């Protein structure tokens, strides 16, 4: 009998560049299908991901259903299918409710909780009523446990505990026995977000890109573009223009879907009026960065920064930098 696991590719240890080989190495047909869907999702192929995961949304195997609901929900954000994205998120919640009401194995319960937090935290939605996750993370296999650390670090960051979030990621990477490129890419992205005001902020971003680029994992950077405040532009645009173009295209579609789910549930509305570069500059300006600092960070002139800010102020109908905050991510 097969031992099922949530997100089997993410949970797999492999050397960067060998993701496709790992996918085809799953003997069980269903696990292989889910792993293929993961590969499609993380490489920015949302339609192909949805095509596979749609078949597993009602699976009686909870690990397959959770995997499918996560991937289906987030893929449909990129496709602009808000109703379908909600269906994926609702599927996650149904699994969480079942796990909380019935006696299920602790590892299954831990997987359900992880999926529940994924369905809320990455959309910057409240987690009220969710059980504390900490003690259950130990029940997960190492690859998923690393991803759980990323999710909880993201949650900690949103609560304003920036350096606690950074420390969580650093400790998890130090303790890891093997390489898990997908989970580690997400952790390094989150650490880069936390270190945005530090002198060596690009180091975490570059580590993340080194782990991801050989397999074409673009989705972590698409998901975190706003929070990374121009680090993608600073670190990837000139090093890999083709990948940067694909990331930019993905950001536009993903952000619209993300806002369609996030904004109705929050008093704080994130704007969808800006281009990817404008949003990065607005995030930095709202955080107190000077035009000179923004220009040096992004590799553009002060005059170019001024032109961007003029357009941003006009689009958002604001007159001062402080007014930008109400349109931005935390």
Phi, psi and omega per residue, in radians:
X1 nan 2.424 -3.093
X2 -1.335 2.424 3.010
X3 -1.561 1.830 -3.103
X4 -1.375 2.624 3.127
X5 -2.511 2.586 3.085
X6 -1.251 2.395 3.099
X7 0.838 1.197 -3.019
X8 -1.083 -0.580 3.118
X9 -1.236 -0.804 3.097
X10 -1.001 -0.605 -3.116
X11 -1.399 -0.090 -3.054
X12 -1.555 2.468 3.036
X13 -1.625 2.228 3.109
X14 -2.800 2.848 3.085
X15 -1.379 2.455 3.116
X16 -0.903 2.367 -3.121
X17 1.759 -0.087 -3.064
X18 -2.025 0.354 -3.085
X19 -1.072 -0.763 -3.114
X20 -1.105 -0.657 3.087
X21 -1.094 -0.720 3.117
X22 -1.110 -0.771 -3.132
X23 -1.001 -0.854 -3.088
X24 -1.270 -0.185 3.135
X25 -1.467 -0.165 3.095
X26 -1.257 2.159 -3.107
X27 -1.305 -0.751 -3.141
X28 -1.178 2.261 -3.061
X29 -1.073 -0.751 -3.089
X30 -1.183 -0.758 3.080
X31 -1.096 -0.680 3.119
X32 -1.124 -0.684 3.105
X33 -1.125 -0.765 3.115
X34 -1.120 -0.717 3.118
X35 -1.104 -0.671 3.071
X36 -1.103 -0.720 3.110
X37 -1.087 -0.706 3.077
X38 -1.044 -0.795 -3.140
X39 -1.053 -0.757 3.085
X40 -1.054 -0.789 -3.101
X41 -1.107 -0.908 -3.042
X42 -1.193 -0.340 3.087
X43 -1.717 0.207 3.024
X44 1.415 0.421 3.134
X45 -1.936 1.323 -2.989
X46 -1.159 -0.717 -3.098
X47 -1.074 -0.776 3.136
X48 -1.126 -0.649 3.089
X49 -1.082 -0.820 -3.135
X50 -1.078 -0.671 -3.113
X51 -1.023 -0.692 3.139
X52 -1.357 -0.859 -2.975
X53 -1.230 -0.439 3.128
X54 -0.954 -0.593 -3.084
X55 -1.261 -0.269 -3.048
X56 -1.936 0.105 -3.071
X57 -1.131 -0.423 3.133
X58 -1.998 0.351 -3.123
X59 -1.027 2.505 3.075
X60 -1.396 -0.223 3.062
X61 -1.533 1.933 -2.948
X62 -1.084 -0.590 3.125
X63 -1.144 -0.678 3.098
X64 -1.192 -0.725 3.134
X65 -1.127 -0.794 3.119
X66 -1.047 -0.797 3.124
X67 -1.029 -0.828 -3.106
X68 -1.098 -0.757 -3.103
X69 -1.138 -0.721 3.098
X70 -1.063 -0.917 -3.063
X71 -1.182 -0.711 3.133
X72 -1.144 -0.756 -3.141
X73 -1.068 -0.888 -3.075
X74 -1.308 -0.556 3.070
X75 -1.102 -0.696 -3.123
X76 -1.246 -0.362 2.983
X77 -1.080 -0.760 3.135
X78 -1.166 -0.496 -3.117
X79 -1.550 -0.094 -3.137
X80 1.358 0.253 3.137
X81 -1.652 1.438 -3.020
X82 -1.126 -0.712 3.139
X83 -1.075 -0.725 3.122
X84 -1.188 -0.672 3.097
X85 -1.076 -0.732 3.108
X86 -1.102 -0.648 3.109
X87 -1.049 -0.723 3.098
X88 -1.098 -0.790 -3.131
X89 -1.154 -0.654 3.100
X90 -1.165 -0.593 3.076
X91 -1.110 -0.676 3.073
X92 -1.069 -0.838 -3.101
X93 -1.091 -0.617 3.116
X94 -1.130 -0.663 3.103
X95 -1.175 -0.698 3.119
X96 -1.087 -0.768 -3.133
X97 -1.106 -0.730 3.107
X98 -1.076 -0.781 -3.122
X99 -1.109 -0.604 -3.110
X100 -1.347 -0.438 -3.107
X101 -1.604 -0.599 -3.072
X102 -1.842 2.757 3.055
X103 -1.428 1.874 3.101
X104 -2.066 2.756 3.097
X105 -0.947 2.567 -3.054
X106 -1.057 -0.593 3.136
X107 -1.198 -0.610 3.081
X108 -1.186 -0.753 3.101
X109 -1.032 -0.745 3.128
X110 -1.093 -0.712 3.120
X111 -1.120 -0.694 3.111
X112 -1.120 -0.767 3.108
X113 -1.093 -0.750 3.111
X114 -1.023 -0.818 3.131
X115 -1.069 -0.682 3.113
X116 -1.070 -0.752 3.106
X117 -1.206 -0.644 3.076
X118 -1.049 -0.710 -3.124
X119 -1.207 -0.301 -3.116
X120 -1.937 -0.902 -2.991
X121 -1.097 -0.762 -3.070
X122 -1.230 -0.287 3.035
X123 -1.713 0.093 -3.125
X124 0.984 0.716 3.095
X125 -1.791 2.734 -3.115
X126 -1.148 2.633 3.110
X127 -1.951 0.439 -3.137
X128 -0.995 2.326 3.121
X129 1.565 -0.183 3.103
X130 -1.407 2.340 3.087
X131 -1.085 2.633 3.062
X132 -1.042 2.411 -2.990
X133 -1.665 -0.410 -2.959
X134 -0.770 -0.955 -3.032
X135 -1.186 -0.392 -3.088
X136 -1.512 -0.288 -3.120
X137 -1.064 -0.495 3.133
X138 -1.140 -0.333 -3.123
X139 -1.391 -0.191 -3.072
X140 -1.558 2.633 3.000
X141 -1.141 2.838 -2.911
X142 -1.012 -0.765 -3.115
X143 -1.073 -0.767 3.089
X144 -1.219 -0.601 3.121
X145 -1.111 -0.682 3.074
X146 -1.112 -0.743 3.118
X147 -1.139 -0.649 3.083
X148 -1.079 -0.651 3.082
X149 -1.078 -0.743 3.076
X150 -1.024 -0.840 -3.095
X151 -1.053 -0.781 -3.115
X152 -1.270 -0.540 3.037
X153 -1.148 -0.699 3.081
X154 -1.070 -0.762 3.111
X155 -1.084 -0.750 3.130
X156 -1.124 -0.718 3.090
X157 -1.049 -0.785 -3.128
X158 -1.115 -0.425 3.087
X159 -1.482 0.084 3.065
X160 1.549 0.064 -3.127
X161 -1.680 1.245 -2.951
X162 -1.096 -0.829 -3.059
X163 -1.378 -0.376 2.967
X164 -1.163 -0.730 3.114
X165 -1.089 -0.766 3.115
X166 -1.057 -0.786 -3.128
X167 -1.116 -0.621 3.099
X168 -1.061 -0.791 3.130
X169 -1.134 -0.779 -3.110
X170 -1.091 -0.743 -3.135
X171 -1.147 -0.714 -3.124
X172 -1.125 -0.738 3.124
X173 -1.144 -0.668 3.139
X174 -1.126 -0.635 -3.060
X175 -1.487 -0.232 -3.063
X176 -1.159 2.372 -3.124
X177 -1.452 -0.539 -3.059
X178 -2.366 3.071 -3.126
X179 -1.555 2.187 3.060
X180 -2.179 1.528 -2.944
X181 -0.973 -0.678 -3.066
X182 -1.241 -0.929 3.139
X183 -1.043 -0.716 -3.109
X184 -1.221 -0.560 3.044
X185 -1.071 -0.776 3.125
X186 -1.119 -0.724 3.136
X187 -1.102 -0.816 3.135
X188 -1.100 -0.636 3.069
X189 -1.043 -0.786 -3.116
X190 -1.175 -0.657 3.093
X191 -1.149 -0.622 3.076
X192 -1.130 -0.698 3.078
X193 -1.032 -0.789 -3.113
X194 -1.166 -0.555 -3.021
X195 -1.664 0.258 -2.995
X196 -0.995 -0.529 -3.119
X197 -1.678 0.119 3.128
X198 -1.603 2.724 -3.098
X199 -1.060 -0.693 -3.051
X200 -1.772 0.661 -3.042
X201 -1.093 -0.484 -3.082
X202 -1.279 -0.334 -3.061
X203 -1.062 -0.813 -3.138
X204 -1.146 -0.671 3.121
X205 -1.094 -0.764 -3.134
X206 -1.199 -0.627 3.058
X207 -1.086 -0.733 3.130
X208 -1.075 -0.798 -3.120
X209 -1.146 -0.666 3.112
X210 -1.074 -0.672 3.112
X211 -1.203 -0.571 -2.959
X212 -1.646 -0.565 -2.870
X213 -1.159 -0.580 -3.063
X214 -1.205 -0.459 3.085
X215 -1.731 -0.028 -3.134
X216 1.262 0.506 3.118
X217 -1.324 1.785 -3.102
X218 -1.780 -0.445 -2.971
X219 -1.061 -0.668 3.109
X220 -1.003 -0.604 -3.121
X221 -1.381 -0.576 3.046
X222 -1.105 -0.821 -3.099
X223 -1.121 -0.589 -3.012
X224 -1.815 0.153 -3.022
X225 -0.907 -0.877 -3.096
X226 -1.088 -0.810 -3.124
X227 -1.159 -0.470 -3.109
X228 -1.357 -0.128 2.952
X229 0.822 0.952 3.041
X230 1.550 -0.053 3.138
X231 -1.154 -0.550 3.083
X232 -1.141 -0.758 3.087
X233 -1.092 -0.742 -3.083
X234 -1.225 -0.598 -2.977
X235 -1.827 -0.471 -3.006
X236 -1.978 -0.554 -2.999
X237 -0.950 -0.815 -3.112
X238 -1.518 -0.502 -3.141
X239 -1.259 -0.645 -3.091
X240 -2.553 1.384 -3.062
X241 -1.023 -0.627 -3.126
X242 -1.156 -0.794 3.103
X243 -1.119 -0.699 3.132
X244 -1.069 -0.703 3.119
X245 -1.089 -0.734 3.125
X246 -1.167 -0.678 3.094
X247 -1.085 -0.811 -3.124
X248 -1.038 -0.783 3.111
X249 -1.080 -0.707 3.131
X250 -1.165 -0.652 -3.133
X251 -1.060 -0.758 -3.084
X252 -1.048 -0.844 -3.100
X253 -1.280 -0.735 -3.133
X254 -1.118 -0.726 -3.091
X255 -1.095 -0.692 3.127
X256 -1.093 -0.763 3.104
X257 -1.156 -0.731 3.128
X258 -1.025 -0.814 -3.117
X259 -1.162 -0.590 3.139
X260 -1.114 -0.523 3.074
X261 -1.567 -0.675 -3.064
X262 -1.282 -0.865 -2.959
X263 -1.081 -0.729 3.131
X264 -1.108 -0.372 -3.090
X265 -1.672 -0.012 -3.041
X266 -2.356 2.509 3.024
X267 -1.205 -0.524 3.131
X268 -1.483 1.924 -3.088
X269 -1.695 2.136 3.106
X270 -1.492 2.318 -3.055
X271 -1.265 2.570 3.027
X272 -2.031 0.281 -3.038
X273 -1.536 -0.185 -2.992
X274 -1.839 2.669 2.986
X275 -1.241 2.994 -3.121
X276 -1.091 -0.751 3.122
X277 -1.170 -0.731 3.116
X278 -1.068 -0.716 -3.134
X279 -1.125 -0.730 3.118
X280 -1.057 -0.785 -3.139
X281 -1.153 -0.726 3.120
X282 -1.099 -0.695 3.097
X283 -1.067 -0.755 -3.132
X284 -1.192 -0.785 -3.130
X285 -1.099 -0.686 3.136
X286 -1.219 -0.351 3.109
X287 -1.582 0.135 3.057
X288 1.644 0.117 3.125
X289 -1.265 2.463 3.068
X290 -1.392 2.889 3.095
X291 -1.046 -0.666 3.126
X292 -1.111 -0.787 -3.141
X293 -1.127 -0.724 3.122
X294 -1.109 -0.781 3.137
X295 -1.064 -0.786 3.130
X296 -1.132 -0.684 -3.138
X297 -1.117 -0.743 -3.051
X298 -1.665 -0.146 -3.136
X299 1.299 0.617 3.112
X300 -2.252 2.871 -3.089
X301 -1.340 2.822 3.093
X302 -1.074 -0.696 3.123
X303 -1.088 -0.655 3.105
X304 -1.134 -0.722 3.078
X305 -1.030 -0.777 -3.139
X306 -1.056 -0.744 3.127
X307 -1.086 -0.760 3.112
X308 -1.055 -0.799 -3.106
X309 -1.124 -0.634 3.078
X310 -1.040 -0.797 3.121
X311 -1.143 -0.698 -3.141
X312 -1.103 -0.834 3.136
X313 -1.040 -0.701 -3.134
X314 -1.150 -0.811 -3.107
X315 -1.111 -0.648 -3.082
X316 -1.668 -0.048 3.117
X317 0.990 0.870 3.088
X318 -2.165 2.859 -3.111
X319 -2.085 -0.326 -3.083
X320 -2.288 2.717 -3.129
X321 -1.072 -0.672 -3.126
X322 -1.029 -0.498 -3.123
X323 -1.271 -0.272 -3.140
X324 -1.208 -0.492 -2.999
X325 -0.982 -0.636 -3.076
X326 -1.221 -0.197 3.132
X327 -1.815 -0.049 -2.977
X328 -1.819 2.944 2.956
X329 -1.253 2.864 3.098
X330 -1.122 nan nan
